Amino acid sequence: MCKGDFIVWWKRETNGQKIHDYVYNVKPILNKGGLFADGSKYYVSPQEPDVDQDVNVRFRTTADNVDEVFLIYNEEKIQMTKESSNRIFDFLYRNDTWRSAIHKISF
């Protein structure tokens, strides 16, 4: 090569290859606006449980946006499971017997 010469190199990809590379190399973004739970009857039941009573806790996320959701209780990390989903949201669920009375659940 002579001084001043240069080489041009490019890679021609099909649309399928571009989509594959995008899907496997781009990290998804957590939609924090889709995370939701409150103390209403839709998310906590019963609302004022007795000692050692089963409590149902639900949590909502944007559909297919999170891998795992954990409920933290007395420094114990409890994994929730997917109960149902629709095109917009996933609903996670946990039923457990608590070791002490819960008078107020904070979110």
C-alpha positions in Angstrom: 0.0 0.0 0.0 1.1 3.5 -0.7 1.0 6.3 1.8 -2.5 7.8 1.8 -4.3 4.6 0.7 -7.0 3.3 3.0 -9.2 0.3 3.2 -13.0 0.5 3.5 -14.6 -2.4 5.2 -18.2 -3.0 6.0 -20.4 -5.7 7.2 -23.7 -6.3 5.4 -26.3 -7.8 7.7 -29.8 -9.1 6.9 -32.7 -7.6 8.9 -32.9 -11.0 10.8 -29.3 -10.6 11.9 -29.9 -7.0 13.0 -32.9 -8.0 15.0 -31.0 -11.0 16.5 -28.1 -8.8 17.5 -30.5 -6.1 19.0 -32.5 -8.6 21.0 -29.4 -10.4 22.5 -27.2 -7.4 23.0 -29.5 -4.6 24.3 -30.3 -4.6 28.0 -34.0 -4.1 28.7 -35.1 -1.0 30.6 -37.1 -1.4 33.9 -40.4 0.4 33.6 -40.6 1.7 37.2 -44.0 3.3 36.4 -45.4 -0.3 36.0 -44.4 -1.4 39.5 -47.4 -1.1 41.8 -48.9 -2.4 45.0 -50.9 -0.8 47.8 -52.8 -1.8 51.0 -56.1 -2.1 49.2 -58.1 -5.3 49.2 -56.9 -6.0 45.7 -53.3 -6.3 46.8 -53.5 -7.4 50.5 -56.0 -9.8 51.9 -57.1 -9.9 54.7 -56.3 -6.2 55.3 -56.0 -6.6 59.1 -54.7 -10.2 59.6 -54.5 -11.9 63.0 -51.3 -13.5 64.4 -50.3 -16.5 62.3 -53.1 -15.9 59.7 -52.5 -16.6 56.0 -52.0 -13.3 54.1 -52.3 -12.9 50.3 -50.0 -10.3 48.9 -50.1 -9.2 45.2 -47.8 -7.0 43.2 -48.2 -5.6 39.7 -45.5 -5.1 37.1 -45.4 -4.2 33.4 -45.8 -7.4 31.4 -42.6 -9.2 30.7 -40.5 -6.4 32.3 -39.0 -8.1 35.4 -37.4 -11.4 36.0 -38.1 -11.7 39.8 -40.0 -9.9 42.5 -39.3 -10.4 46.2 -41.3 -9.6 49.3 -39.1 -8.5 52.2 -40.5 -9.4 55.6 -38.4 -9.2 58.8 -35.2 -9.1 56.7 -36.3 -12.4 55.0 -36.4 -12.3 51.2 -39.4 -14.2 49.9 -39.8 -14.8 46.1 -43.2 -14.1 44.6 -44.7 -16.1 41.8 -46.6 -15.0 38.7 -50.3 -15.4 39.3 -51.7 -14.1 36.0 -50.9 -11.7 33.2 -52.6 -9.8 30.4 -51.1 -7.8 27.5 -50.2 -4.9 29.8 -49.4 -6.3 33.3 -48.1 -9.3 35.1 -49.6 -9.9 38.6 -47.4 -11.7 41.1 -48.7 -13.4 44.2 -47.5 -14.7 47.6 -49.6 -16.5 50.2 -47.9 -17.0 53.6 -48.5 -17.4 57.2 -46.8 -14.6 59.1 -45.0 -15.2 62.3 -46.4 -12.1 64.0 -49.4 -9.8 63.6 -49.2 -7.3 60.7 -51.3 -4.3 61.6 -50.2 -2.1 58.7 -48.4 -3.0 55.5 -46.4 -0.2 53.9 -45.6 0.1 50.2 
